[in-house]
Amino acid sequence: MELARRDYPELYRDWSVVSYNRPYDNDPGASITIKSNRINSIRFNPSNYANQLKRLRYLLDEPNFSQASSIHSIDLSHGRSVFAKI
């Protein structure tokens, strides 16, 4: 949260709910889910937040996403793969 607040304030200020699902780093199913006004669900793996936040910013700058008034989900929890649904 501190990394997002400090380095990505334009993303962080829109976050409204944060939930942890099995928040142990060694649990392969662990995740952190963020809800925001614009994105219904953003899912993070509980490690390497810096890279996940970079991918999120890059994705949100893409035309299909930057022009969407709302986004259903973005899942960054699968390594370098990103799954998103507008």
MARSESE-867195 format. One line per 3 residues: their letters; for each residue x, y, z of C-alpha. Coordinates in Angstrom, 1 decimal, m for minus. Last residue first. Layout:
a = X/Y/Z | ...
This chain:
ika = m13.6/m4.5/m19.7 | m11.9/m7.7/m18.7 | m8.3/m8.1/m17.9
fvs = m5.8/m11.0/m17.4 | m2.2/m10.0/m17.0 | 0.7/m12.5/m17.5
rgh = 4.2/m11.7/m16.1 | 3.6/m13.6/m12.9 | 0.0/m14.6/m12.4
sld = m1.3/m12.2/m9.8 | m1.9/m9.2/m12.1 | m5.7/m9.8/m12.5
ish = m7.6/m6.8/m13.9 | m11.4/m6.8/m13.6 | m14.7/m5.2/m14.7
iss = m13.4/m1.9/m16.0 | m15.5/1.2/m16.0 | m15.7/4.4/m18.1
aqs = m13.4/2.8/m20.7 | m11.3/5.3/m22.7 | m8.0/4.6/m20.8
fnp = m8.7/0.8/m21.0 | m9.1/0.5/m24.8 | m6.6/3.2/m25.4
edl = m3.7/1.6/m23.3 | m2.7/3.8/m20.5 | m4.5/1.6/m18.0
lyr = m2.4/m1.3/m19.1 | 0.9/0.5/m18.6 | m0.2/1.6/m15.1
lrk = m1.2/m1.9/m14.1 | 2.0/m3.4/m15.5 | 4.1/m0.9/m13.5
lqn = 2.0/m1.7/m10.4 | 2.6/m5.4/m10.8 | 6.4/m4.8/m11.2
ayn = 6.5/m2.8/m8.0 | 4.3/m5.2/m6.1 | 6.8/m8.0/m6.3
spn = 5.0/m10.2/m3.7 | 1.5/m10.6/m2.4 | 0.1/m11.4/m5.9
fri = m2.3/m8.7/m6.9 | m6.0/m8.7/m8.0 | m7.7/m5.5/m9.2
sni = m11.5/m5.8/m9.0 | m14.4/m3.5/m9.9 | m12.2/m0.9/m11.6
rns = m13.4/2.7/m11.9 | m14.5/3.5/m8.3 | m11.9/1.2/m6.9
kit = m11.8/m2.3/m5.5 | m8.5/m3.9/m4.6 | m7.9/m7.6/m4.1
isa = m4.8/m9.1/m2.5 | m3.9/m12.6/m3.3 | m2.6/m15.9/m1.9
gpd = m3.4/m19.0/m3.9 | 0.3/m20.2/m4.2 | 0.7/m19.8/m0.4
ndy = 4.4/m19.0/0.4 | 3.7/m15.3/0.7 | 0.9/m15.8/3.2
prn = m2.1/m13.5/2.7 | m4.9/m16.2/2.3 | m7.2/m13.7/0.6
ysv = m6.5/m10.1/1.6 | m9.0/m7.4/1.0 | m8.6/m3.7/0.1
vsw = m11.6/m1.5/m0.5 | m11.8/2.1/m1.9 | m8.9/2.6/m4.3
dry = m9.2/5.8/m6.4 | m6.4/7.6/m4.6 | m4.0/4.7/m5.2
lep = m4.0/4.9/m9.0 | m3.1/8.5/m9.4 | m0.9/8.3/m6.3
ydr = 1.4/5.7/m8.0 | 4.8/6.0/m6.4 | 4.0/7.0/m2.8
ral = 0.5/5.6/m2.3 | 1.2/2.5/m4.4 | 4.5/1.8/m2.5
em = 2.8/2.4/0.8 | 0.0/0.0/0.0
